[in-house]
Amino acid sequence: MTRYVGLLRGVNVGGRNRLPMAELRTLAESLGYSEVRTFIQSGNLVFSTNKHVTPAALEAAIATRFGLEVPVVLRTDAELEAAVRANPFAAAALSRLHVGFMAGPAGAAALAGLERGPFLPEEFAVLGADVYLYLPDGVARTKLPRYLERRLGLPMTVRNWKTLGSLAELARG
């Protein structure tokens, strides 16, 4: 049985794309997933299954049930743990650290063209399909995640370090 974390992008934020977590759990259970849990109101789904799971299948089920076009990024419990361990900003204040999860790794050409200077003192590191963001002035007004998403050409959903830790703990069971 594999344990997954589904990271939904843009739900229950600012009153747009409202998706009650209790109903999301019910939907996941109807798809045959077990040990279904959600964490906070921003689209974090943890579940177990023996079935092959794809983001597209979850996106389609959400669209059918709720009428919402919501991108989903999946990580296994092991992949989430690896993301925690790979933190390139270990010396930074964890309250200023975020991770953007993409559906897959960015291409070498996109990575080579990334600019850092305009965003300083903000920093970023792209490791595989994860984008680590050090945002010393917080996430509220930063333009860095949108810039990276546009330049890397992949949708990204961002979680703060505290949420990532809580999800990793939930995924451990």
Beta strands, then each sheet from edge to edge (+ up, - down):
strand 1: 2-8
strand 2: 34-38
strand 3: 44-49
strand 4: 72-76
strand 5: 97-102
strand 6: 123-127
strand 7: 130-134
strand 8: 156-160
sheet 1: 2+ 3- 1+ 4-
sheet 2: 6+ 7- 5+ 8-
end
